[in-house]
C-alpha cells in the first residue's frame, strides 16, 4: 500500500482500519470525526495523521476504499502477545496502536494496519492475530487475500 510506504518515509505513525462486512459503529470507544468519503491518497492520510493536528490521534477508518472517519478511539486488546514470527526479534510488548489494531480485529471482521513512527515497521491485524514487520509485498498480498475472501476466513 503506497500510503503505508509514504507514512514510513515521513516518519509518521498511524492506524488504518478497513471495514469489511461488519459496521464498526458498536466497536468505537469514541466515535470518529466523520469525513465525507475522501479518496485515499498518501499525502491526505499523512496530513490527517500529522501531529499536532486535530485528527492525528486515533484511527483512520476506511470503507469501500474511501476515508470515512478519523480520530476513532478503538478498544484495546487485553491479551498478552508474542511475535507471530519469532525470527523478527520484535518485542512482545506492544504499544497502544498495535493493541487497538488487535482489539478492533477481535471485535469485528475489520482489517487494521499499523505503521510505527519509531521503527517504520508495518503490521497487520485480522481475526485477533497481528503479523508484525511485514514487507510492502506481504501487505499487498494479505490485503488482496483478506478483502477478496468471504467472511469464512
C-alpha positions as CSV (number, residue, x, y, z in Angstrom):
1,X,0.0,0.0,0.0
2,X,1.5,3.3,-1.2
3,X,0.0,5.1,1.8
4,X,1.9,3.0,4.3
5,X,5.2,3.4,2.5
6,X,4.6,7.2,2.4
7,X,3.9,7.3,6.1
8,X,7.1,5.3,6.8
9,X,9.1,7.7,4.6
10,X,7.7,10.7,6.5
11,X,8.3,9.0,9.9
12,X,4.6,9.2,10.7
13,X,2.8,6.6,12.7
14,X,-0.8,5.6,12.0
15,X,-3.6,3.2,12.5
16,X,-5.7,2.5,9.4
17,X,-8.8,0.3,9.8
18,X,-10.6,-1.2,6.9
19,X,-14.2,-2.0,7.5
20,X,-15.3,-5.2,5.8
21,X,-18.9,-6.6,6.2
22,X,-19.5,-5.5,9.8
23,X,-20.0,-1.9,10.7
24,X,-17.7,-0.6,13.4
25,X,-20.5,1.5,15.0
26,X,-20.8,-0.7,18.0
27,X,-17.0,-1.1,18.4
28,X,-15.9,2.5,18.8
29,X,-15.0,3.7,22.3
30,X,-15.1,7.2,20.9
31,X,-16.8,7.8,17.6
32,X,-14.6,9.2,14.8
33,X,-14.8,12.6,13.2
34,X,-16.9,11.8,10.1
35,X,-15.3,12.6,6.8
36,X,-17.1,12.9,3.5
37,X,-15.9,9.7,1.7
38,X,-12.4,11.0,0.8
39,X,-10.4,9.3,-1.8
40,X,-7.4,7.6,-0.2
41,X,-4.2,9.4,-1.2
42,X,-0.9,9.1,0.7
43,X,-0.5,12.8,1.2
44,X,-4.0,13.2,2.5
45,X,-3.6,10.4,5.0
46,X,-0.2,11.9,6.1
47,X,-1.9,15.3,6.6
48,X,-4.6,13.7,8.7
49,X,-2.1,11.9,10.9
50,X,0.4,14.7,11.2
51,X,0.8,15.9,14.8
52,X,-0.4,18.1,16.4
53,X,-3.4,18.2,14.1
54,X,-6.9,17.8,15.5
55,X,-7.3,14.4,13.8
56,X,-3.9,12.7,14.3
57,X,-4.8,10.7,17.4
58,X,-6.8,7.5,16.9
59,X,-7.6,5.5,13.8
60,X,-8.4,6.4,10.3
61,X,-11.5,4.5,9.1
62,X,-11.7,3.2,5.5
63,X,-14.9,1.9,4.0
64,X,-15.3,0.9,0.4
65,X,-11.8,2.3,-0.5
66,X,-12.7,5.7,0.9
67,X,-11.8,7.5,4.2
68,X,-14.9,8.0,6.2
69,X,-13.6,8.9,9.6
70,X,-10.6,9.9,11.6
71,X,-9.7,10.1,15.3
72,X,-11.6,6.9,16.1
73,X,-10.8,5.5,19.5
74,X,-10.9,1.7,19.5
75,X,-11.0,-1.0,22.1
76,X,-7.6,-2.3,23.2
77,X,-6.9,-6.0,23.3
78,X,-6.2,-7.3,26.7
79,X,-4.3,-10.3,25.5
80,X,-0.7,-11.0,26.1
81,X,1.1,-11.4,22.7
82,X,4.3,-12.8,21.4
83,X,5.5,-12.0,17.9
84,X,3.9,-14.2,15.3
85,X,7.3,-14.9,13.8
86,X,10.0,-15.2,16.4
87,X,12.7,-14.7,13.8
88,X,11.8,-11.0,13.6
89,X,13.0,-10.3,17.1
90,X,10.2,-7.9,17.8
91,X,9.4,-7.2,21.4
92,X,6.4,-8.9,22.9
93,X,5.4,-5.6,24.5
94,X,3.0,-3.8,22.2
95,X,2.1,-0.2,22.1
96,X,-1.4,1.3,22.1
97,X,-1.7,1.4,18.3
98,X,-0.9,-2.3,18.0
99,X,-3.2,-3.2,20.9
100,X,-6.0,-1.2,19.3
101,X,-5.4,-2.9,16.0
102,X,-5.7,-6.3,17.6
103,X,-8.7,-5.2,19.7
104,X,-10.7,-4.0,16.7
105,X,-9.8,-7.2,14.8
106,X,-11.1,-9.2,17.8
107,X,-14.3,-7.2,18.0
108,X,-15.1,-7.2,14.3
109,X,-14.1,-8.5,10.9
110,X,-12.1,-5.3,10.2
111,X,-8.5,-5.3,9.0
112,X,-6.2,-3.0,10.9
113,X,-2.8,-1.7,9.6
114,X,-0.3,-0.1,11.9
115,X,2.7,2.0,10.8
116,X,5.1,2.6,13.6
117,X,6.7,6.1,13.6
118,X,9.5,4.7,15.8
119,X,10.6,1.8,13.6
120,X,8.8,2.3,10.3
121,X,7.5,-1.2,10.6
122,X,4.2,-2.1,9.1
123,X,1.9,-4.6,10.9
124,X,-1.5,-6.0,10.0
125,X,-4.1,-7.4,12.4
126,X,-7.1,-9.6,11.4
127,X,-9.1,-12.0,13.4
128,X,-7.2,-11.1,16.6
129,X,-3.8,-12.0,15.0
130,X,-1.1,-9.5,14.5
131,X,1.5,-10.1,11.8
132,X,4.4,-7.7,12.6
133,X,7.1,-6.1,10.5
134,X,5.7,-7.2,7.1
135,X,7.1,-6.1,3.8
136,X,5.1,-4.0,1.3
137,X,4.7,-7.1,-0.9
138,X,3.4,-9.1,2.0
139,X,1.0,-6.3,2.9
140,X,-0.4,-6.2,-0.6
141,X,-0.7,-10.0,-0.6
142,X,-2.6,-10.0,2.7
143,X,-4.9,-7.1,1.7
144,X,-5.8,-8.8,-1.5
145,X,-6.4,-12.1,0.2
146,X,-8.4,-10.6,3.1
147,X,-10.5,-8.1,1.1
148,X,-11.4,-10.6,-1.6
149,X,-12.3,-13.5,0.7
150,X,-15.7,-14.1,2.2
151,X,-16.2,-14.0,6.0
152,X,-15.2,-17.7,6.1
153,X,-11.6,-16.8,6.8
